Amino acid sequence: MGKYQELNGKSVIVTGAGRGIGLAIARRFVEEGCKVMLTDISRGESDNVIVLAERVGSDVCFEQVDISSKDQVEAMIERAVRQFGRLDIIVNNAGIGEIAPLIDVDEDSYDRQMAVNAKGTFLCATAAARQMLKQGRGGRIINNASGAGKMAPGKALPLGVYAMSKHAVIGLTKALGHELAADNILVNCVCAGIVDTPMWDLIDRETARIKGLQEGTVKAAAVASIPIGRIQQPEDIANMIVWLASDDASYVAAQALNCCGGLVPY
């Protein structure tokens, strides 16, 4: 039995749900009794959530989507409405990161990261908003922004373009949140910290290579800086996102909320 009974039967799209944070978010919504569409550029580990859904009797499907494509995003929304009858919640989690100092970033790398993290989140959020406005019953749009959207990682972690793109997600959240609040479509974003996912393994490996350090030392130093004293798990973010989707967060709009173990100071 889920913690938030009001979520039972709600329809949800989770982007970037093939692994890591998105997979944990999708799993948690299934546990809450939601109908869930998992989307990603590749299937990844999504079958694990589909098996869980079959066991508990939830309606779940997977859709291969490139969120940087307007046509594919609009088709994703249409498929979810056909499958579930409506769209109540979308979690815009899909994102990529590439590691390089800004002065070394080439245009292709910049375009890739901005296309997925900024443009893709924009396309998904606005397409979902149009559907929710058409339904006339409100909804929730929740973006995964990252602590890098508030505080650039700096010289120690060469993630400049990633930070730029996540700052854009926070700007989108605030602007769209103000536009839609009166329609009871609540737009918020979550700013995570150092999460135990394959992406952080990539950050560690590539940063160590650039700086000539031993692999593992970058991640260890980052974890040591977390006030709460442990690395963040994908489930920590899933907990925050499900709360934002619940009635307990019915007065939260246009906010960038930290879920980072105390790492981000504002």
C-alpha positions as CSV (number, residue, x, y, z in Angstrom):
1,M,0.0,0.0,0.0
2,G,1.4,3.4,-1.0
3,K,1.9,6.3,1.4
4,Y,-0.3,8.7,-0.5
5,Q,-3.6,7.2,-1.3
6,E,-4.7,10.2,-3.4
7,L,-2.0,9.1,-6.0
8,N,-3.7,5.7,-6.5
9,G,-4.8,5.5,-10.1
10,K,-3.1,8.8,-11.2
11,S,-1.4,8.7,-14.6
12,V,2.3,9.6,-14.7
13,I,5.0,10.0,-17.3
14,V,8.7,9.7,-16.2
15,T,11.3,10.6,-18.7
16,G,14.8,9.1,-18.5
17,A,13.4,6.1,-16.7
18,G,15.6,3.5,-18.1
19,R,18.0,3.5,-15.2
20,G,19.2,5.4,-12.2
21,I,17.1,8.2,-10.7
22,G,14.3,7.9,-13.3
23,L,13.9,4.2,-12.7
24,A,13.7,4.8,-8.9
25,I,11.0,7.5,-9.5
26,A,9.0,5.2,-11.8
27,R,9.2,2.4,-9.3
28,R,8.0,4.6,-6.5
29,F,5.0,5.8,-8.5
30,V,4.1,2.2,-9.2
31,E,4.3,1.4,-5.5
32,E,1.8,4.3,-5.0
33,G,-0.6,2.6,-7.4
34,C,-0.1,4.9,-10.3
35,K,-0.4,4.2,-14.0
36,V,3.1,4.9,-15.3
37,M,4.7,5.4,-18.7
38,L,8.5,5.0,-18.5
39,T,10.3,6.7,-21.4
40,D,13.9,6.8,-22.4
41,I,16.2,6.8,-25.4
42,S,16.8,3.1,-24.7
43,R,14.9,0.5,-22.7
44,G,17.7,0.0,-20.1
45,E,16.4,-1.6,-16.9
46,S,12.8,-0.5,-17.3
47,D,11.6,-4.1,-17.5
48,N,12.3,-4.4,-13.7
49,V,9.6,-1.8,-13.0
50,I,7.2,-3.4,-15.6
51,V,7.5,-6.8,-13.8
52,L,6.8,-5.1,-10.5
53,A,3.8,-3.4,-12.0
54,E,2.4,-6.7,-13.3
55,R,2.8,-8.2,-9.8
56,V,0.9,-5.4,-8.1
57,G,-1.7,-4.9,-10.9
58,S,-0.6,-1.5,-12.1
59,D,-0.9,-0.3,-15.7
60,V,2.6,0.4,-16.9
61,C,4.3,0.7,-20.3
62,F,7.6,1.8,-21.9
63,E,8.0,4.2,-24.7
64,Q,11.2,5.0,-26.6
65,V,11.5,8.8,-26.8
66,D,14.1,11.3,-27.8
67,I,12.9,14.3,-25.7
68,S,14.9,16.7,-27.9
69,S,12.4,16.0,-30.7
70,K,9.1,18.0,-30.6
71,D,7.3,15.4,-32.7
72,Q,8.4,12.5,-30.4
73,V,7.4,14.4,-27.2
74,E,4.0,15.2,-28.6
75,A,3.5,11.6,-29.6
76,M,4.6,10.5,-26.1
77,I,1.8,12.7,-24.5
78,E,-0.8,11.4,-27.0
79,R,0.2,7.8,-26.3
80,A,0.0,8.3,-22.5
81,V,-3.5,9.8,-22.9
82,R,-4.6,7.0,-25.1
83,Q,-3.2,4.4,-22.7
84,F,-4.4,5.9,-19.4
85,G,-7.3,8.3,-20.4
86,R,-5.6,11.4,-19.1
87,L,-2.2,12.8,-17.9
88,D,-2.0,13.9,-14.2
89,I,1.8,14.1,-13.6
90,I,4.9,14.4,-15.6
91,V,8.4,14.0,-14.2
92,N,11.0,15.5,-16.5
93,N,14.0,13.6,-15.3
94,A,15.9,12.8,-18.6
95,G,19.3,14.5,-18.7
96,I,22.9,14.0,-19.8
97,G,26.3,15.4,-18.7
98,E,29.6,15.7,-20.5
99,I,32.8,16.5,-18.6
100,A,35.2,19.3,-19.9
101,P,36.3,22.7,-18.8
102,L,34.2,25.3,-20.6
103,I,37.1,26.6,-22.6
104,D,37.6,23.1,-24.1
105,V,33.9,22.4,-24.8
106,D,33.2,22.0,-28.5
107,E,29.9,23.1,-30.1
108,D,28.6,19.6,-30.6
109,S,29.0,18.8,-26.8
110,Y,27.2,22.1,-26.0
111,D,24.4,21.4,-28.4
112,R,23.9,17.8,-27.1
113,Q,23.6,18.8,-23.5
114,M,21.4,21.8,-24.1
115,A,19.2,19.9,-26.5
116,V,18.3,17.2,-23.8
117,N,18.6,19.1,-20.5
118,A,17.1,22.5,-21.5
119,K,15.2,22.1,-24.7
120,G,14.0,18.6,-23.9
121,T,12.7,19.6,-20.5
122,F,11.0,22.6,-22.1
123,L,9.3,20.5,-24.8
124,C,8.0,17.9,-22.3
125,A,6.8,20.5,-19.7
126,T,5.0,22.6,-22.2
127,A,3.4,19.7,-24.1
128,A,2.2,18.3,-20.8
129,A,0.9,21.7,-19.7
130,R,-1.2,22.0,-22.9
131,Q,-2.7,18.6,-22.2
132,M,-3.4,19.4,-18.6
133,L,-5.1,22.7,-19.5
134,K,-7.3,20.9,-22.0
135,Q,-8.3,18.4,-19.3
136,G,-9.1,21.3,-16.9
137,R,-8.4,19.4,-13.8
138,G,-4.9,20.7,-12.8
139,G,-1.8,18.6,-12.7
140,R,1.8,18.4,-11.6
141,I,4.9,19.1,-13.6
142,I,8.1,18.2,-11.8
143,N,11.5,18.8,-13.2
144,N,14.8,17.3,-12.1
145,A,17.1,20.3,-12.0
146,S,20.2,19.3,-9.9
147,G,22.1,21.3,-7.4
148,A,24.3,22.4,-10.3
149,G,21.3,24.4,-11.4
150,K,21.8,26.7,-8.4
151,M,25.5,26.5,-7.8
152,A,28.0,25.8,-10.5
153,P,30.4,22.9,-9.5
154,G,33.4,25.2,-10.2
155,K,36.9,24.3,-11.1
156,A,37.0,21.0,-9.2
157,L,34.3,19.4,-11.4
158,P,34.4,20.6,-15.0
159,L,30.6,20.5,-15.6
160,G,30.1,24.0,-17.0
161,V,27.6,23.3,-19.8
162,Y,25.7,20.8,-17.6
163,A,25.4,23.6,-14.9
164,M,24.2,26.1,-17.6
165,S,21.5,23.7,-18.8
166,K,20.3,23.0,-15.2
167,H,20.2,26.7,-14.4
168,A,17.9,26.9,-17.5
169,V,15.6,24.2,-16.0
170,I,15.2,26.2,-12.8
171,G,14.4,29.3,-14.9
172,L,11.8,27.3,-16.8
173,T,10.3,26.0,-13.6
174,K,9.8,29.4,-12.1
175,A,8.4,31.0,-15.3
176,L,6.1,28.2,-16.2
177,G,5.1,27.7,-12.6
178,H,3.9,31.3,-12.3
179,E,2.0,31.0,-15.6
180,L,0.1,27.9,-14.6
181,A,-0.4,28.1,-10.9
182,A,-3.9,29.7,-11.2
183,D,-5.0,26.6,-13.3
184,N,-3.8,24.4,-10.4
185,I,-1.0,23.0,-12.6
186,L,1.8,23.1,-10.1
187,V,5.3,23.2,-11.5
188,N,8.3,22.6,-9.3
189,C,11.8,21.2,-9.6
190,V,14.1,19.2,-7.4
191,C,17.8,20.0,-6.9
192,A,19.7,16.8,-6.0
193,G,23.3,16.5,-4.9
194,I,25.8,13.7,-5.4
195,V,23.8,10.7,-6.4
196,D,25.1,7.1,-6.6
197,T,24.4,6.6,-10.3
198,P,26.4,5.7,-13.4
199,M,26.5,9.4,-14.2
200,W,28.6,10.1,-11.1
201,D,30.9,7.2,-12.0
202,L,31.4,9.0,-15.4
203,I,32.1,12.3,-13.7
204,D,34.6,10.6,-11.4
205,R,36.4,8.8,-14.2
206,E,36.6,11.7,-16.7
207,T,37.5,14.3,-14.1
208,A,40.2,12.0,-12.7
209,R,41.5,11.5,-16.3
210,I,41.6,15.3,-17.0
211,K,43.3,16.1,-13.8
212,G,45.7,13.2,-13.7
213,L,44.2,11.7,-10.5
214,Q,43.5,8.2,-9.4
215,E,40.0,6.9,-10.4
216,G,37.7,7.0,-7.4
217,T,39.3,10.0,-5.7
218,V,37.0,12.6,-7.2
219,K,33.9,10.9,-6.1
220,A,35.3,10.1,-2.7
221,A,36.1,13.8,-2.1
222,A,32.7,14.9,-3.3
223,V,31.0,12.4,-0.9
224,A,33.2,13.6,1.9
225,S,31.8,17.1,1.4
226,I,28.1,16.1,2.0
227,P,27.0,17.4,5.4
228,I,24.6,14.5,6.0
229,G,27.5,12.1,5.8
230,R,26.5,9.7,3.0
231,I,26.1,9.6,-0.8
232,Q,22.6,10.2,-2.1
233,Q,20.5,7.3,-3.4
234,P,18.1,7.6,-6.3
235,E,15.3,6.7,-3.8
236,D,16.0,9.9,-1.9
237,I,15.0,11.9,-4.9
238,A,12.0,9.6,-5.7
239,N,10.7,10.3,-2.2
240,M,10.8,14.1,-2.7
241,I,9.2,13.9,-6.2
242,V,6.3,11.7,-5.0
243,W,5.7,14.1,-2.1
244,L,5.6,17.0,-4.7
245,A,2.9,15.0,-6.6
246,S,0.9,14.4,-3.4
247,D,-1.8,16.6,-1.8
248,D,0.6,17.4,1.0
249,A,2.4,19.7,-1.6
250,S,-0.8,21.3,-2.9
251,Y,0.5,24.8,-1.9
252,V,4.0,24.5,-3.5
253,A,4.4,26.2,-6.9
254,A,7.3,27.5,-9.0
255,Q,9.9,26.3,-6.5
256,A,13.4,24.8,-6.8
257,L,13.6,22.5,-3.8
258,N,16.9,21.1,-2.5
259,C,17.2,17.4,-1.8
260,C,20.9,17.1,-1.4
261,G,21.9,16.2,2.1
262,G,22.7,19.8,3.0
263,L,25.2,20.2,0.2
264,V,23.6,23.2,-1.5
265,P,23.4,26.2,0.9
266,Y,20.5,28.1,-0.7
